[in-house]
Amino acid sequence: MYNKPNTCPSPERRSRPNRRRKAAFPPIFSNYRRRRSKGRRQIDEGAYVDLYDFRSWGIAISVLTLSFIDAVLTGMQLLGGKVQEANPIMNAVIRLGGLYSFLSLKAAMTALPLAIIILHKEWALARHAARLCLWSYILVALYHVYLIVERNSLSGFVRHFA
């Protein structure tokens, strides 16, 4: 009999590397978004993915930036003496611990819940919560602009440091 050379393709036909590698840490910046956010089966609740798209990072960084701006403008207006902190817990922190304690607690109270929201970014509730946080801080920033323009609430701060 005539023996042909082995012309069959190799049993391994995948051209891409193994996709079951370890999770990336720190998380990878990517614009990749999963097509299905509920998983493979209908009974799957949600999935965790270690790829975070630019929209998720953009919302997170925007919320943190607006929170920082809110804290700084609140501190400046408090030093001006024309406003008082509306949140009773944060008002107590300012009275007892000072401005640096206020800024630290404000950053922690924003960053920790935001990290949980971004971790669960594939869930509809987390996406809505992230957008709600973003719009809330946008409204707070606009309120600060109103206070600065209408009430001239930074004049005491400028006099304090001039």
C-alpha positions in Angstrom: 0.0 0.0 0.0 0.9 3.5 -0.6 1.5 5.6 2.5 0.6 9.2 2.2 2.5 11.7 4.4 0.4 12.9 7.3 -1.5 16.0 5.9 -4.1 16.3 8.6 -4.1 19.4 10.6 -2.9 19.2 14.1 -5.5 18.5 16.7 -4.9 21.9 18.2 -6.5 24.4 15.9 -6.7 27.4 18.1 -4.7 30.3 17.0 -5.1 32.4 20.1 -3.3 31.8 23.5 -5.1 30.1 26.3 -7.9 32.5 27.5 -8.0 30.9 30.9 -5.0 32.6 32.2 -4.8 34.3 35.6 -6.8 37.5 36.3 -5.0 40.7 35.5 -4.0 42.8 38.5 -4.0 45.7 38.4 -7.1 45.7 36.2 -6.5 46.1 32.5 -7.7 49.3 30.7 -9.7 48.2 27.8 -12.6 49.2 25.6 -13.7 45.6 25.4 -17.2 45.1 26.7 -18.8 41.7 27.2 -21.7 41.0 24.9 -23.6 39.3 27.6 -23.7 40.7 31.1 -25.8 37.8 32.6 -23.3 35.0 31.8 -23.7 32.0 29.6 -26.8 30.4 31.1 -30.2 31.9 31.8 -29.8 31.1 35.5 -26.6 33.0 35.8 -27.1 36.2 37.9 -24.1 38.2 36.8 -20.4 37.9 36.1 -17.2 39.5 37.2 -14.8 40.6 34.6 -11.3 42.0 35.2 -11.4 44.1 32.1 -12.7 47.6 32.8 -13.8 49.7 29.9 -12.9 53.4 29.5 -16.5 54.4 30.3 -16.4 52.7 33.7 -13.0 54.3 34.5 -14.2 57.7 33.2 -17.3 57.6 35.4 -15.2 56.5 38.4 -12.5 59.2 37.9 -15.2 61.9 37.3 -17.0 61.0 40.5 -13.8 61.1 42.5 -12.7 64.4 40.9 -16.1 66.0 41.5 -16.0 64.7 45.1 -12.6 66.2 45.7 -13.8 69.5 44.2 -16.9 69.4 46.4 -14.7 68.8 49.5 -12.3 71.6 48.6 -15.0 74.1 47.8 -16.9 73.2 51.0 -13.8 73.7 53.0 -13.1 77.1 51.4 -16.6 78.3 51.9 -16.6 77.1 55.5 -13.4 79.0 56.1 -15.1 82.0 54.6 -17.7 81.8 57.3 -20.8 82.3 55.2 -22.0 78.7 54.9 -22.3 75.7 57.1 -22.0 72.0 56.2 -25.5 70.6 55.6 -24.6 67.0 56.4 -24.7 66.7 60.3 -22.1 63.8 60.4 -19.6 65.7 58.3 -20.4 68.9 60.2 -19.4 67.1 63.4 -16.2 65.8 61.8 -15.3 69.3 60.8 -15.9 70.6 64.3 -14.1 67.8 66.1 -11.4 66.8 63.7 -10.8 69.8 61.5 -10.6 70.3 57.7 -8.0 67.5 57.1 -10.2 64.9 58.8 -13.2 66.1 56.8 -11.2 65.8 53.5 -10.0 62.3 54.4 -13.4 61.0 55.5 -15.0 62.5 52.4 -12.4 60.8 50.1 -12.9 57.4 51.9 -16.7 57.7 51.8 -16.6 58.3 48.1 -13.8 55.9 47.0 -14.8 52.8 48.9 -18.4 52.6 47.7 -17.3 53.6 44.2 -14.8 50.7 44.1 -17.7 48.3 45.0 -19.8 49.8 42.3 -17.1 49.5 39.7 -16.3 45.9 40.8 -20.0 45.1 40.0 -20.0 47.1 36.7 -21.7 44.3 34.8 -24.8 44.5 36.9 -27.5 46.9 35.9 -27.9 48.2 39.4 -24.2 49.1 39.7 -24.3 50.9 36.3 -27.3 53.0 37.4 -25.7 53.7 40.8 -22.5 54.9 39.2 -24.4 57.3 36.9 -26.6 58.5 39.8 -23.4 59.3 41.8 -22.0 61.2 38.8 -25.1 63.2 38.2 -25.5 63.9 41.9 -21.9 65.3 42.1 -22.5 67.4 39.0 -25.5 69.0 40.7 -23.5 69.6 43.8 -20.8 71.2 41.8 -23.4 73.5 40.1 -24.7 74.4 43.5 -21.2 75.4 44.6 -20.9 77.6 41.6 -24.2 79.2 42.5 -23.0 79.8 46.1 -19.8 81.3 44.8 -21.4 83.6 42.2 -24.6 84.6 44.0 -23.5 84.9 47.6 -19.8 85.7 47.0 -19.0 83.0 49.6 -15.3 82.9 48.9 -14.7 86.5 49.8 -14.1 85.6 53.5 -11.7 82.8 52.4 -9.7 85.3 50.3 -9.6 87.8 53.2 -8.5 85.0 55.5 -5.5 84.1 53.4 -4.7 87.5 51.9 
